[in-house]
Amino acid sequence: MGFLHEHQRPDAADNARLNCQAIAGYADVMKDIGDVQDDGFAAGEDAREKMNKICSTLALAEKYFPVTVGFVPNGEHGGTMPPDVYLPTQTSTEFDPNSIMLYGSDAGTDGFNWLDRSTWTLIHTKDVHMNYPAGFLRNAEFQGGVMNWDERSISKPDTQRVVQLYPKKGPRRQQGAAQKRDDNATDGNCAPVRFVCCPISH
């Protein structure tokens, strides 16, 4: 649809921290990467240093740890996505912790446990979910902004981005009594938008 994942936007590092070690397969890649020579690695780097580069550089992620491609930050912080690819995409003005395009902390990991942050793949750098009484969940990432999958939905900024990318064409819609509008649709010449986003396997 022309969207980046919310955790891959240019200011991702200011909002969401990637815990790459929690992604399934990390230990196996690290075990094999120590002796690998690549222009993307500096001479003398050990396996840990190479894994740090793999988990922050799109080209290396694609080559050595493909499952991380959906996690690796892009834009000015990661510097891994060419402008001609990034610029046509649509982001909201500010990071949206309720976006359906945001992976949850439990995405892509084996042995996940909400009580153990070392098993979380994505961790918000600020407390954003203040409605959760358990303090440790306040900086968790939830796809759609809530823990319960049945309650997740497209956020208002998500809807606004869809409208910007796919504006309704033709005459302005008539606001008749019989016409139903989605609560998340923006005002004006914009059609209601609904879509289903499938979570990644984990």
N, C-alpha and C positions, 0 to 999 in steps of 0.2 A: 504493500500500500504506500510505500515511500517513507516509512518510519524507521528510524533506528530504535534499538532497544533503549529504554530510558537510561540504563546504567552504562551506555556506550556514548552518550552525548559529550560534547566538548568539556563541560564542567563536571563530568562524572566523578573525578577524583575529589571534588569538593563535597560530594554528597554520598557516594557509595564506595565502600572499600571492598575490593575483590580478595577473598581468601582462597587463593588458587590451590593451596595444599588440600583443601576439602573437596576439590573436584575429583570424581572417580577416575582412577588411572594415573594420578599424579605420581605416586611412588614408583610405578612401573616405568614411566617416562624418565624420571630422575635417575633411576638405576642404570638406564641405557645411555643417558646423554653425556656422561662424564668424559668419555673419550672422543666425542663427536667434534670434528673441526668444521667450522662454518664461518663465512665472512661476517655473520651477524654476532659472533662471539669474539671477545678479545682474547688474546693469548694469555694463558695462565688462569683463566676463569675456571672455578670448580663447578660441580654439578648444581649446587644451590644457586650460584650466580647466573648460570645459564638458564635455570628454571625461572628465575625472576625476570629475565629478558623474554623468555617464551610467553610468560603470563602477562606481558605488558606490550608486546609487539605483534601486530596482526600477522605479518609475514612469517615470523617464526612460529607463532601459534598454529597457523595453517599447515606448516611443514612438519612440526614435531608433536603437536598436541591438539589436533583438530577440534576436539570437543570443547575447547576453550574459546573458539572463535566467537561464539555468541555471548561471551562474557568480557573479552578484552576491551578496555576503554579505547575510544578513538578520538580524533580531533586534536585540539591544540595541546592537551595534556599528554596523551599517548603518542601523538604525532604519527600514527600508523595508517590513517586513511587519507588517500589523495583528495585534495579539495574538489576535484571534478566529480568525485563519488559522494563526498559528504554534503557539499553545499546544496544539491537539489533536494535533500531530505528535509523533513519538516520537524522542528522541535518546538515545544512550548517555551514561553519566555523564561520560566523558572523550572528547576527540577521538580517533577511531579511524583511524589511517593505513592500516589494512588493509581498510577498509570497501569493499564492492562499490558503495556509493553515493558514492564519491569519484572525481571525474574524474582522469585521469592528466595529467601535465604536457604531454602531446602532444595533448590533446583540443582540437578547435576551431581549430587553427592551420594555416596554410600554411607550407611550407618548414621543417618541424620538423627540429631537429638536436639530439641529446642532448648534443653537445659545446658547444653554444651556448645558454646559459641565456636569452638575449634572445628565443629562439624558444619558450620554455616558457610556457604559459598559467598554470599553478599551480606555486608553489614553496613547499615546506614551510619554516617559519621555524626549524626545528630539524633536526639530523641524526637521522633516525629509521630509516633502512635501513642499519644498520651492517654487514650481511652483504655489502654490495657493496664490493669492493676499491677501486673507483674513487671517490674521495672526493666528486667532484662529483655523484654519483648519490645520495648519502646523504640529501639533502634534496629529492629529486625526489618527485613524487606518482605513484603507480601505482594504477590501479583494481584493487581486490582485494589490494593490497599487494605485488605482484610484477610484474616487467617482462614476463615471458613470459605471453601471454594464456592459453595452454593450462594454466597452473598456477594461474590465478586462481580463487578460490572465495569464497563468502559467509563472512565472519568470525564469530567467536563472538559479539561484541557485536551484529552484524547479526541473527543468529539469535535472540538474547535479545530484541531489539526486536520481531521478528515474533511471538514467543511472548507478549510483553506485549500486543501489539495484538490478537492472535487466539488467546487461550488455548483449549486443548482442553476441550471440554465433555463431561460425562458422568462415569461412574465412573473412578477412578484406573486407569491401565493396568496390566495384570499383566506382570511382568518374567519371562516364560517363556523357556526356552532357545531356542525357535524364533523368537522375536521379534527382529528386527533394529532397531537404533537408529542414527541418524545420529551420527557422532562430534561434530558441532557442536551437537546438541540439548542443551538444559539438562535437569537432573534434575527429577523430580517429575511433575506432571500435564501434561506438555508433549509434543506430537507432534513427530516429526522434521520439519524444514522444508527444502525445497529449492526454489530458483527460479533462473531464468536472467535475467540483466540484460544487455541489449544496449548496447554502447558507442555514444556519439553519433558521427556521421560527422565526419571531419576530413581 
